[in-house]
Amino acid sequence: MPRFSVIVPVFRVQGFLRECLDSVLEQSYRDIEVIAVDDRSPDGCGAILDEYAAGDERVRVLHLPENVGLGRARNAGMPHATGDFLFFLDSDDTLTPGALRAMADRLAESADPDVLVFDYARTHWWGGTRRNVLAHLLAQAAEGTFTAAERPEILDLLMVVWNKVYRRDFVEREGFTFPPGYYEDTPWTFPVMLSAERIATLDRICLNYRQRRQGNILSTTSRKHFDIHDQYERVFAFLDSRPALASWRPYLHTKMGEHCLDILSKPDRLPSSDKGEFFRRTAELFREHKPAGAVVPPELRVLEGGYAAYRVKRQAGRAGRELGRRAGQVRGAAAVRAARGRSVVAAHRPLDPDLVLYAASSHRGVLGDPAAIHRKAREIAPRLRGVWVVRDEEEAATAGLLPPDVEHVVLNSPRHHRLAARAMYFVNDVNWPGGLPKRPGSVHIHTHRGTPLKYMGADLLDKPGARLGLDVPQLLRRADRWDYSLVANRHSELVWERAYPCHFTSLRTGSPRNDVLVGGGGERGAAFRLRHGIPAGHTVVLYAPTRRDYRRGGHVDRFDLARFAEDLGEGHTLVVRLHPGLAAGPARGLGLAELHRRGVLVDATGEPHVEDVLLAADLLVTDYSSLMFDYALLNRPIVVHADDWGAYAASRGVYFDLAAEPPGHVSRSYRELAWLLASGTWRDEESARLRAVFRDRFGEYDDGHAAERVVRTVLLGEDGWVPGPPTAEEPPAMPSADRDLLTSS
């Protein structure tokens, strides 16, 4: 008996059907059966299904003699299901890689609940991907099982059938089936969720919900949307048959009103001539099923009046929004004029020689090279007043990026404009906003964000894919404000002067944020291990992939992280850190967050300071991330996984051939990567030789005094300053316990 019965109703999807079936049949988890129901599709779907059934014994095809609709096609498949769990997959949607394995693991962990709810992402026809905005509800309920009464917020998720799997004997015992109609998911989902005694969640994107440009039946203009009333009649009939669920009537009464008004508010759902009738039918249903003594929410009180009053309120709302928009434009224009006026006034006041404005990572908080310079300035030049410019002070503080003893100001606030007009020094690792004028005498220090491997700045002009959405001329106009460009090696110096043809001076300072890597900082690595519960003596393998310009969204799974963690074996901990540009997107929801919760690996993407992660690692596995240049300073092994080097180099452009001049061994496939680690080759003499050459080339100016060099020579103007002896003559070695483990055979 298979674990999953995947029931796929099929009608007029011949252009999407193969992708759907491949996403199921190519899953690494194979204990499944697929029951494909040809709902008398008039196109080539039936032949495609027969082809798949002939090639894979797990596929069974039912050809219905007549078209019965989505819900009853699902019903037709259910009697043929033999799996432990039912999964109803729409034939134009797809599973994400590893989805069934993640579901199976979560079901086993939660002892086979009645229902497992998982996450999804909307994939738009134009290429964009957007994660479910209520995904946090799944994370909050990630431990154990519960009922809807214990966590009613679970019903706020999209009430559809395909974001869940259902224990088959639970469905059969309760006699759940799908009714006919447009909105057949509604009278299935509410009864199922309210009846389930054990619900579990999986905080992982398991399904790509295709947003078709045309063809979505719920987005077409039709009288068929009146079906929603019949479906809620079925929901209330179910409540009448289950007295124990009577307490849910007020909730469902409100849900019904909200759902119907949402349909009515959409301009493309109902013919204009039918909207009055739809409103009246909704109002009748609302009155008919109103619980005794129920308090109607303010937004639904319109259903207690007539259609004319509803239209007046809608029109008033649109007019109010338009007035608000225009008022906002007026206020915005007035604010711009006021800011310009303040700038004109401030421009006649002298610059404050002790005022330094800092920003990093697009104003996220106290990070990177600017943070290292700020710390050193507070230490050796306390007279300097350092103020951080942040985009969102609450968000920065919550993320641990805004220490309470750091003076800060919110971007584009009046106080920010006043300080920017007076500051002598500006330190940033990305460009300041275009509206910031550069006063004569002020000094802009640009730290960059690491050593460049991929094309940057003006070099992107002949890489249209990589510069999608990037205005290179505007970028260069902002770079015209730079006075100093900090570099860690001659390679960076040459690249920056070519990529940013502007009038700045290159300073061979080293990278301030890497001072801690050169000077030790072992306690920070130990603190990271302790914080994440990494056992003493474990070898920490850090996997740090970068984003891809040849894929919209930037995220590409190179291999199965769960398998990688398992293949590392006992005594190893896998730590994963995605590119910062992927931290807030759907990438972490494609399994990383769930694997972290289960203790399979450590997700360090949200760690505020990457230096702590590097210090905790004994081995870096990366593809083309600039972290390799920083990590090399630790003199610890690096493996480059370059299975798509050709595609990456062609789409983005690179300044040198990393595969020919790597910091360690290079793998071209997952099999090669696994062999390098299992055989111990990753830490052999050739690895050390490659690393030494790489470190000498790209760590040329990193001596542990970069931050102090910037403070003394630029902020304090100490000409001729020479640092004392290096903090450490050799890069800090890994912890002794780990070193002993790695050198044993």
C-alpha positions in Angstrom: 0.0 0.0 0.0 1.6 3.3 -1.1 2.0 6.2 1.3 0.4 8.8 -1.0 -2.5 8.5 -3.5 -2.1 11.5 -5.8 -5.4 12.2 -7.5 -5.1 14.5 -10.6 -8.3 15.7 -12.3 -7.6 16.6 -15.9 -9.4 18.9 -18.3 -8.0 21.2 -21.0 -4.5 21.4 -19.7 -2.5 19.7 -22.4 0.1 22.5 -22.3 0.8 22.1 -18.6 0.0 18.4 -18.0 3.5 17.0 -18.6 5.1 19.5 -16.3 2.6 18.6 -13.6 3.1 14.8 -13.9 6.9 15.1 -14.2 6.9 17.1 -10.9 5.3 14.2 -9.2 6.9 11.2 -10.8 10.4 12.6 -10.6 10.2 13.2 -6.9 13.0 11.5 -4.8 10.2 9.9 -2.7 8.7 7.2 -4.8 6.1 5.4 -2.6 3.2 6.8 -4.4 0.4 6.0 -6.8 -1.0 8.6 -9.3 -4.7 8.3 -10.2 -5.2 10.6 -13.2 -8.9 11.3 -14.1 -9.5 12.4 -17.7 -12.7 14.5 -17.3 -13.6 14.0 -20.9 -11.0 16.5 -21.9 -11.5 17.5 -25.6 -7.8 18.1 -26.3 -4.8 15.8 -26.1 -4.8 15.2 -22.4 -6.2 11.7 -22.6 -3.4 10.5 -24.9 -0.8 12.2 -22.7 -2.1 10.3 -19.7 -2.1 7.0 -21.5 1.5 7.6 -22.5 2.5 8.2 -18.9 0.6 5.2 -17.7 2.4 3.0 -20.2 5.8 4.2 -19.1 5.3 4.2 -15.3 3.4 1.5 -13.4 2.6 3.9 -10.6 0.2 5.8 -12.9 -3.4 4.7 -13.4 -5.8 6.6 -15.8 -9.6 6.8 -15.6 -11.4 8.1 -18.7 -14.8 9.4 -17.7 -17.5 9.0 -20.3 -18.7 12.6 -19.8 -17.4 15.8 -18.3 -18.5 16.0 -14.7 -16.4 19.0 -13.4 -13.5 19.3 -11.0 -15.1 18.1 -7.8 -16.8 15.0 -9.1 -13.7 14.1 -11.1 -11.9 14.0 -7.8 -14.7 11.9 -6.4 -14.3 9.4 -9.3 -10.6 8.9 -8.3 -11.1 8.4 -4.6 -12.5 4.8 -4.7 -9.4 3.7 -6.6 -7.0 5.1 -4.0 -5.1 2.7 -1.8 -2.6 5.0 -0.2 -2.4 6.1 3.4 -3.0 9.7 2.4 -4.9 11.5 -0.3 -3.4 14.4 -2.2 -5.6 16.2 -4.7 -3.3 18.0 -7.2 -4.6 20.3 -9.9 -3.3 19.4 -13.3 -1.8 22.8 -14.1 0.1 23.1 -10.8 3.5 21.4 -9.9 5.2 20.0 -6.9 8.5 21.5 -5.8 11.6 19.2 -5.6 11.6 17.2 -2.4 8.0 18.0 -1.5 6.8 14.4 -1.0 9.8 13.5 1.1 9.2 16.5 3.3 5.5 15.6 3.7 6.3 12.0 4.5 8.9 13.0 7.1 6.4 15.4 8.7 3.6 12.9 8.7 5.9 10.3 10.4 7.0 12.9 12.9 3.4 13.9 13.8 2.2 10.3 14.0 -0.1 10.4 10.9 -2.5 13.3 11.6 -5.9 13.6 10.0 -4.7 16.5 7.9 -1.4 18.0 7.0 -1.4 21.6 5.8 1.6 22.7 3.8 2.8 25.9 2.1 2.7 27.0 -1.5 3.9 29.8 -3.8 2.1 31.6 -6.5 4.0 31.3 -9.8 2.9 34.0 -12.3 2.8 33.5 -16.0 5.3 36.4 -16.4 7.9 34.6 -14.2 7.4 36.1 -10.8 7.1 33.9 -7.6 5.4 35.0 -4.4 5.1 33.0 -1.3 1.9 32.6 0.6 1.6 35.8 2.8 0.3 33.8 5.7 3.1 31.3 5.8 4.0 32.4 9.3 0.9 30.6 10.6 2.4 27.3 9.5 5.6 28.1 11.3 3.8 29.1 14.5 2.0 25.7 14.5 5.0 23.7 13.5 5.2 21.6 16.7 2.8 18.8 17.5 -0.8 18.5 16.3 -4.0 20.5 17.1 -7.6 21.1 16.2 -9.1 24.1 14.5 -10.7 25.1 17.8 -7.2 25.2 19.4 -5.8 27.2 16.4 -8.6 28.9 14.6 -6.2 31.1 12.7 -5.4 28.0 10.5 -8.7 28.7 8.8 -7.4 32.1 7.6 -5.3 30.2 5.1 -6.5 29.9 1.5 -9.5 27.5 1.8 -8.5 25.2 -1.1 -8.1 21.4 -1.3 -4.6 21.2 -2.8 -2.6 22.7 0.1 -3.2 19.7 2.3 -3.0 15.9 2.4 -5.7 13.9 4.1 -5.5 10.5 5.9 -7.6 8.3 3.7 -9.4 6.4 6.5 -10.4 9.7 8.1 -11.9 10.9 4.8 -13.7 7.6 4.3 -15.0 7.4 7.9 -16.4 10.9 7.7 -17.9 10.3 4.2 -16.4 13.5 2.7 -17.0 14.0 -1.0 -16.9 17.0 -3.4 -20.1 18.6 -4.6 -20.6 19.9 -8.1 -20.0 23.5 -8.9 -17.5 26.3 -9.3 -16.6 26.7 -5.6 -16.4 23.0 -4.7 -13.4 23.5 -2.4 -15.5 25.5 0.2 -17.9 22.7 1.3 -15.0 20.3 1.4 -12.4 22.3 3.3 -14.5 23.7 6.1 -16.1 20.4 7.1 -12.7 18.6 6.9 -10.8 21.1 8.9 -13.6 21.4 11.6 -13.9 17.6 11.9 -10.2 16.8 12.1 -9.1 15.8 15.5 -5.4 16.1 14.7 -4.0 18.7 12.3 -0.3 19.2 11.5 1.5 21.8 9.5 4.6 21.8 7.3 6.4 25.2 6.9 7.7 24.3 3.5 6.7 25.4 -0.1 5.6 22.1 -1.5 3.4 23.3 -4.4 3.7 25.9 -7.2 0.2 27.4 -7.7 0.2 28.5 -11.3 -1.4 31.9 -11.9 -2.5 31.6 -15.5 -2.9 34.6 -17.7 -6.2 33.2 -18.9 -8.1 30.1 -18.2 -8.6 30.3 -14.4 -12.3 29.6 -14.0 -12.6 31.6 -10.8 -11.2 34.7 -12.6 -13.6 34.7 -15.5 -16.7 36.9 -15.8 -19.7 34.6 -15.5 -23.0 34.0 -13.7 -21.4 30.8 -12.4 -20.0 32.8 -9.5 -23.6 32.6 -8.0 -22.5 29.0 -7.2 -20.9 30.3 -4.0 -24.3 30.7 -2.4 -25.2 27.0 -2.9 -21.8 26.0 -1.6 -22.2 27.9 1.7 -25.7 26.4 2.0 -24.0 23.0 2.0 -21.5 24.2 4.7 -24.4 25.3 6.9 -26.2 22.0 6.2 -23.1 20.2 7.4 -23.2 22.2 10.6 -26.8 21.3 11.2 -25.9 17.7 10.9 -23.1 18.0 13.5 -24.5 19.6 16.6 -21.1 19.4 18.3 -19.8 22.0 15.7 -22.6 24.5 16.3 -20.3 27.0 18.0 -18.6 27.6 14.5 -21.8 29.1 13.1 -20.9 32.8 13.9 -17.4 32.3 12.4 -18.7 30.7 9.2 -21.5 33.3 8.9 -18.8 36.0 8.9 -16.6 34.1 6.4 -19.5 33.6 4.1 -20.3 37.4 4.1 -16.6 38.3 3.5 -16.2 35.7 0.7 -19.3 36.9 -1.2 -18.5 40.6 -0.9 -15.0 39.9 -2.1 -16.4 38.3 -5.3 -18.8 41.2 -5.7 -16.0 43.7 -5.3 -13.9 42.2 -8.1 -14.4 44.1 -11.4 -13.9 41.0 -13.6 -16.1 38.4 -11.8 -19.8 39.3 -12.5 -21.5 40.9 -15.4 -22.6 44.4 -14.3 -26.2 43.5 -14.9 -26.0 40.7 -12.4 -24.3 42.4 -9.5 -27.5 43.7 -7.9 -29.0 40.2 -8.0 -25.8 38.7 -6.5 -25.9 41.3 -3.7 -29.5 40.5 -2.9 -28.9 36.8 -2.9 -25.9 37.3 -0.6 -28.0 39.5 1.8 -30.8 36.9 1.9 -28.3 34.1 2.8 -26.7 36.4 5.4 -30.0 37.1 7.1 -31.1 33.4 6.8 -28.1 32.0 8.6 -27.4 34.8 11.1 -27.0 33.2 14.5 -29.3 34.5 17.3 -27.7 37.4 19.1 -24.7 37.6 16.7 -22.9 40.9 16.4 -22.3 41.8 12.7 -18.8 43.2 12.0 -18.8 46.8 10.8 -17.5 45.8 7.3 -20.5 43.4 6.8 -23.3 45.7 8.0 -23.8 46.8 4.4 -25.5 43.4 3.9 -28.2 44.5 6.2 -29.1 47.4 3.8 -30.0 47.5 0.1 -27.9 47.3 -3.0 -28.3 51.1 -3.6 -26.7 51.8 -0.2 -23.9 49.3 -0.9 -23.1 51.1 -4.2 -23.1 54.5 -2.5 -20.7 53.2 0.1 -18.4 51.6 -2.6 -18.4 54.8 -4.6 -17.7 56.9 -1.5 -14.8 54.6 -0.6 -13.3 54.9 -4.1 -13.7 58.7 -3.9 -12.1 58.8 -0.5 -9.1 56.7 -1.7 -8.7 59.0 -4.6 -8.8 62.1 -2.4 -6.3 60.4 -0.1 -4.0 59.7 -3.0 -4.1 63.3 -4.2 -3.6 64.6 -0.7 -0.7 62.3 -0.3 0.8 63.7 -3.5 0.3 67.2 -2.2 1.9 66.4 1.1 4.7 64.6 -0.7 5.4 67.6 -2.9 5.2 69.9 0.1 7.7 67.7 2.0 10.1 67.8 -1.0 9.9 71.5 -1.2 10.4 71.8 2.6 13.4 69.4 2.4 14.9 71.4 -0.4 14.4 74.6 1.6 16.1 73.1 4.6 19.0 71.9 2.4 19.4 75.4 1.0 19.5 76.8 4.6 21.8 74.1 5.8 24.1 74.5 2.8 25.1 77.9 4.2 26.0 76.4 7.6 29.5 74.9 8.2 30.0 71.2 8.0 30.5 69.4 11.4 34.0 67.9 11.3 33.1 65.3 14.0 29.8 64.0 12.4 29.9 60.7 10.6 26.9 59.1 8.9 26.9 55.4 8.5 24.8 53.0 6.5 25.1 49.4 5.3 23.2 46.8 3.2 20.6 49.4 1.9 20.0 50.8 5.4 19.3 47.5 7.1 21.3 48.2 10.2 24.8 48.1 11.7 26.6 45.6 9.4 29.7 44.8 7.5 32.6 47.1 6.8 30.8 50.3 8.0 30.1 48.6 11.3 33.7 47.7 11.8 34.8 51.2 11.0 32.2 52.6 13.4 33.3 50.3 16.2 37.0 51.3 15.8 36.1 55.0 15.6 34.2 54.7 19.0 37.3 53.0 20.4 40.1 55.3 19.3 38.2 58.6 18.4 35.3 59.0 20.8 34.9 62.6 19.9 33.5 61.5 16.5 29.7 61.3 16.5 28.6 58.3 14.5 25.0 58.2 13.5 23.4 55.2 11.6 20.8 55.7 8.9 18.3 52.9 8.9 15.3 52.2 6.8 13.1 50.7 9.6 14.3 51.0 13.1 11.9 48.4 14.6 12.8 45.9 11.9 16.5 46.5 12.4 16.3 46.2 16.2 14.2 43.0 16.0 16.8 41.5 13.7 19.6 42.3 16.1 21.1 44.9 13.7 20.6 48.0 15.8 22.3 47.9 19.2 20.6 50.0 21.8 23.7 52.2 22.4 24.0 53.2 18.8 22.6 56.6 17.7 20.4 56.2 14.6 18.1 58.1 12.4 15.3 56.9 10.0 16.0 57.3 6.3 14.4 60.4 4.7 13.1 61.7 8.0 13.5 65.5 8.7 16.2 64.7 11.2 18.0 62.6 8.6 18.0 65.5 6.2 19.3 67.9 8.8 22.2 65.6 9.7 23.0 64.8 6.1 23.3 68.5 5.4 25.9 69.0 8.1 27.9 65.7 8.2 31.5 65.8 7.1 31.9 62.0 6.6 29.6 59.4 4.9 30.5 55.7 5.1 28.4 53.2 3.2 28.8 49.8 1.5 26.2 50.6 -1.2 25.3 53.9 -2.7 23.4 56.6 -0.8 20.0 57.6 -2.2 20.1 59.7 -5.4 18.5 62.7 -3.7 21.4 63.2 -1.3 23.4 66.2 -2.4 27.2 66.1 -1.9 28.3 69.3 -0.2 31.8 70.6 -1.1 34.2 69.5 1.6 32.3 66.4 2.6 34.0 63.0 2.3 32.3 59.9 1.0 33.9 56.6 1.8 32.7 53.6 -0.1 33.6 50.2 1.4 32.0 47.9 -1.2 30.7 44.5 0.0 33.6 42.2 -0.7 36.0 41.2 -3.4 34.3 41.0 -6.9 34.1 37.8 -8.9 31.1 38.7 -10.9 30.7 41.7 -13.2 29.7 45.0 -11.5 28.8 48.5 -12.4 29.5 49.6 -16.0 30.7 46.1 -16.9 27.1 45.0 -16.7 26.1 47.1 -19.7 26.7 44.2 -22.1 24.9 41.7 -19.7 21.2 42.7 -20.1 20.0 39.7 -18.1 22.2 40.5 -15.1 21.3 44.2 -15.1 17.5 43.6 -15.2 16.0 46.5 -13.4 19.4 48.2 -12.8 19.9 51.7 -14.2 23.7 51.7 -14.7 23.9 55.4 -15.7 22.1 56.4 -12.5 24.4 54.0 -10.5 27.4 55.8 -11.9 26.0 59.2 -11.1 25.7 58.1 -7.5 29.2 56.7 -7.5 30.4 60.1 -8.7 30.0 61.2 -5.0 32.7 58.7 -3.8 35.9 60.2 -2.5 37.5 57.0 -1.4 37.1 53.4 -2.5 38.4 50.8 0.0 40.2 47.7 -1.5 41.5 44.5 -0.1 43.7 43.6 -3.0 45.0 44.8 -6.3 42.4 42.8 -8.2 39.6 44.7 -6.5 41.4 48.0 -7.2 41.6 47.4 -10.9 38.0 46.1 -11.1 36.4 49.0 -9.2 38.3 51.6 -11.3 37.0 49.9 -14.4 33.5 49.1 -13.3 33.0 52.6 -11.8 34.7 55.1 -14.0 34.4 58.0 -11.5 36.8 60.4 -9.8 37.6 58.6 -6.5 40.9 57.5 -4.9 41.5 53.8 -4.1 42.7 53.2 -0.6 44.6 49.9 0.0 43.2 49.4 3.4 42.0 45.9 3.5 38.4 44.9 4.4 37.5 46.3 7.8 34.9 43.6 8.5 37.6 41.0 8.0 39.8 42.3 10.8 38.1 39.8 13.1 39.0 37.0 10.8 42.6 37.9 10.6 42.9 38.7 14.3 41.2 35.7 15.7 37.7 36.1 17.0 37.4 32.4 18.0 35.0 33.3 20.8 32.5 34.6 18.3 32.6 31.3 16.4 32.2 29.4 19.7 29.2 31.5 20.6 27.6 30.7 17.3 28.0 27.0 17.9 26.6 27.3 21.4 23.7 29.4 20.2 22.7 26.8 17.7 23.3 23.7 19.8 26.2 22.3 17.7 27.8 19.5 19.7 31.4 20.0 20.8 33.9 18.4 18.5 31.6 18.4 15.5 33.0 19.4 12.1 30.9 22.4 10.9 30.4 22.4 7.1 29.2 25.8 5.9 27.3 25.7 2.6 26.9 29.3 1.2 25.5 29.4 -2.3 25.0 32.7 -4.2 22.1 33.9 -6.4 21.8 33.2 -10.1 21.1 35.9 -12.7 19.9 33.3 -15.3 16.8 32.5 -13.1 14.1 35.0 -12.2 14.2 35.3 -8.4 17.8 34.2 -8.2 17.3 31.0 -6.3 18.4 27.6 -7.8 18.6 24.4 -5.8 21.9 22.8 -6.7 21.4 19.6 -4.7 19.2 18.0 -1.9 20.3 19.6 1.4 18.8 16.8 3.5 20.8 14.2 1.5 24.0 16.4 1.8 23.5 16.6 5.6 23.0 12.8 5.8 26.0 12.1 3.5 28.3 14.1 5.8 27.7 11.5 8.4 28.1 11.4 12.2 30.2 14.1 13.8 29.3 16.7 11.3 26.9 19.6 11.3 25.7 21.3 8.1 25.2 25.1 8.3 23.5 26.8 5.3 23.6 30.5 4.6 21.7 31.8 1.5 22.7 35.0 -0.3 21.2 38.0 1.6 19.1 38.9 -1.5 17.3 35.6 -1.1 16.6 35.8 2.7 13.2 37.4 2.4 11.9 35.5 -0.7 10.5 32.0 -1.1 13.9 30.3 -1.1 14.0 29.5 2.7 10.5 28.1 2.4 11.6 25.5 -0.2 12.7 23.2 2.6 15.5 25.1 4.4 13.3 26.4 7.3 11.7 23.0 7.8 15.1 21.2 7.9 16.3 23.7 10.4 13.2 23.1 12.6 13.8 19.3 12.5 17.5 19.7 13.4 18.7 18.2 10.1 20.9 21.4 9.6 21.3 24.9 10.8 19.8 27.7 8.8 22.2 30.7 9.3 20.6 32.9 6.7 19.1 35.2 9.3 22.3 35.5 11.3 23.0 39.2 11.5 26.8 39.0 11.3 28.3 36.7 8.7 31.7 36.9 10.4 30.3 34.8 13.3 29.2 32.1 10.8 32.6 32.0 9.1 34.4 31.8 12.4 32.3 28.8 13.4 32.9 26.8 10.2 35.7 24.3 9.6 35.0 23.9 5.9 33.3 26.2 3.4 31.4 24.7 0.5 30.3 27.4 -1.9 29.8 28.0 -5.6 30.6 31.6 -6.5 29.9 33.6 -3.3 32.3 36.3 -2.5 32.4 34.8 1.0 35.2 32.6 -0.3 37.6 35.6 -0.4 36.8 36.4 3.3 36.9 32.8 4.5 40.3 32.2 2.9 41.8 34.5 5.5 41.0 31.9 8.1 43.3 29.4 6.3 40.6 26.7 6.5 39.6 24.4 3.6 37.3 25.6 0.8 35.5 23.5 -1.8 34.0 25.2 -4.9 30.9 23.4 -6.2 30.8 24.6 -9.8 28.3 22.4 -11.5 26.8 25.3 -13.5 29.9 27.5 -14.0 29.4 27.9 -17.7 25.8 29.2 -17.3 26.8 31.4 -14.4 29.8 33.0 -16.2 27.9 33.5 -19.4 24.8 35.1 -17.8 26.6 37.3 -15.2 30.1 37.8 -16.5 33.1 37.1 -14.3 36.5 38.7 -13.9 38.6 35.6 -13.8 38.2 31.8 -14.3 37.4 30.6 -10.8 37.5 26.9 -11.9 41.1 27.4 -13.1 42.2 29.5 -10.1 40.2 28.1 -7.2 40.8 28.4 -3.4 40.5 24.6 -3.1 39.2 21.6 -4.9 36.4 22.0 -7.4 33.4 19.7 -7.9 31.4 19.5 -11.1 28.6 17.3 -9.8 27.1 16.3 -6.5 28.7 12.9 -6.9 32.2 14.6 -7.1 31.3 16.8 -4.1 30.3 13.9 -1.9 33.5 12.0 -2.9 35.7 15.0 -2.0 34.2 15.1 1.4 34.0 11.4 2.1 37.5 10.7 0.9 39.1 13.5 2.9 40.5 15.0 -0.3 39.0 18.4 0.6 41.8 18.9 3.2 44.8 17.4 1.4 48.0 19.1 0.5 46.8 20.3 -2.8 43.8 22.0 -1.1 46.2 23.8 1.2 48.4 24.8 -1.8 45.5 26.2 -3.7 44.3 28.1 -0.7 47.6 29.6 0.0 47.9 31.0 -3.5 44.4 32.3 -3.4 44.8 33.9 0.0 48.0 35.6 -1.0 46.4 37.1 -4.0 43.1 38.2 -2.6 44.0 38.9 1.0 46.9 41.1 0.0 46.1 44.1 2.2 44.1 42.3 5.0 46.4 42.6 8.0 43.9 43.0 10.8 44.2 46.8 10.9 41.8 47.8 8.1 39.3 49.6 10.3 41.9 51.5 12.3 43.6 52.4 9.0 40.4 54.1 7.7 39.7 55.9 11.0 43.2 57.2 11.4 44.1 58.1 7.9 40.7 59.4 6.7 38.5 60.4 9.6 41.4 61.7 11.8 43.8 62.7 9.0 46.8 61.1 10.6 49.2 61.2 7.6 52.0 58.6 7.7 50.2 56.4 10.3 51.7 52.9 10.4 50.1 50.0 12.3 51.8 48.1 14.9 52.7 44.4 14.7 50.0 42.2 13.1 47.5 40.8 15.5 48.3 37.3 14.3 51.2 36.3 12.1 49.2 33.4 10.7 45.4 33.3 10.1 43.7 31.7 13.1 43.4 28.0 13.0 40.3 26.1 13.6 39.4 24.9 17.1 41.7 22.2 18.4 39.0 19.6 18.8 37.9 20.1 15.2 41.5 20.1 14.0 42.2 16.8 15.7 39.1 15.3 14.2 40.0 16.5 10.7 43.6 15.3 10.8 42.6 11.8 12.0 42.0 9.3 9.2 
